[in-house]
Amino acid sequence: MALAFSPHSSFGKPLYDIKKISPAVDMTPEYSVNPTPQHPSGRSQQWLEVEVAFESNIEWTDELTVRYFILIDDQCLTGEVTHIDIPRSSPGRELYSVMYISPRTLQHITGGKQLSSNDIQDVGVQLVSKGQVLVTKSYKAQGDQQWWQSLQQVAGKVLNKNQTPFAPMLWDRYEQIKAGGP
């Protein structure tokens, strides 16, 4: 006898929920290091950060993949990150995932102009477990509309935190990223 998957717990609460999608323009973090004369430090540049606050009503989740669809200047950039060992949400303990778009990619997309919040057309996010989409939400579009399905998608330009200079920052804020995975 096969068991049907239910996206809700036995108490009627969803197993997972996306609470908020927060895109922001950040500058490259600056660290106190003494660069050598042949390698002077660069100047801080714009990065696009997309943070997702989510909720889990499961005691522990071994793996949860967060897929990102970021629409800038009519280009849909995609990326995903797999988090591991995720606890149940509790009061005062938010769950967060974050992804970034690098300065060079932003310059390429915008033709070199500075990115503003108006340039971010929309951001879609999906929580996925074992290949099954559990929750879908957009930053601007209403409901679980999957606007990105009708667009050509460009993979490989959305980076997880460990692939950026933000890696050592706010270590305890974000859920752990699976080693060697997306």
Buried (B, 14 or more C-beta within 10 A) or exposed (E): EEEEEEEEEEEEEBBBBBEEBEBEBBEBEEEEEEEEEEEEEEEEEBBBBBBBBBBBBBEEBEBBBBBBBBBBBEBBBBBBBBBBEBEEBEEEEEBBBBBBBBBEBBBEBBEEEEBEEEBBBBBBBBBBBEEEBBBBBBBEBEEEBBBBEEEEEBEEBBBBBEBBBBEEEEEEEBBEBBEEEB
